[in-house]
Amino acid sequence: MKKKKILFVCHGNICRSPMAEYIMKHLVEEAHLTGKYEIASAATSTEELGNPVYPPARRKLAEHGIGCEGHTARQLTRGDYQHYDMLIGMDQYNIRNMERMCGGDAEGKIHLLLDYVKGREGESVADPWYTGDFEATWRDCLAGCKALLAV
């Protein structure tokens, strides 16, 4: 069976997208589906390239027994569009940048994470870089990843 390849994307790849990446990896592992998924994350900007997960985001994951060691921020590439089955953005700003960077979305692969959560379609994942509320981001990412796993 072909692996389902998912790339989570946010602005800097140090808060929201790595949180979603590692939450999804954790959910997939708990469901004994590890071999059926390839999961990663990327940024639309170059601001944080090479940096690890932002410490408060790392602590929030650790509170739930999820590690993110070895992660370094990387930028989305046009080749990612061909490689991944789904490119999942955290907000409309990410979606616009993803479409621009990928040369459009001819195959319908680009989606908002919360579009998978019934009643939350079109909503953004809370951005803790501005809000400081890593718990809200955790809840958004967890809800989106659980819904995505059910697809």
Secondary structure as UniProt FT lines:
FT   STRAND          4..10
FT   HELIX           16..30
FT   TURN            31..32
FT   HELIX           34..36
FT   STRAND          37..43
FT   TURN            47..50
FT   HELIX           55..63
FT   TURN            64..65
FT   TURN            69..70
FT   HELIX           78..83
FT   STRAND          86..89
FT   HELIX           92..101
FT   TURN            102..103
FT   TURN            106..107
FT   STRAND          110..112
FT   HELIX           113..116
FT   TURN            118..119
FT   TURN            121..122
FT   HELIX           128..131
FT   HELIX           134..149
//
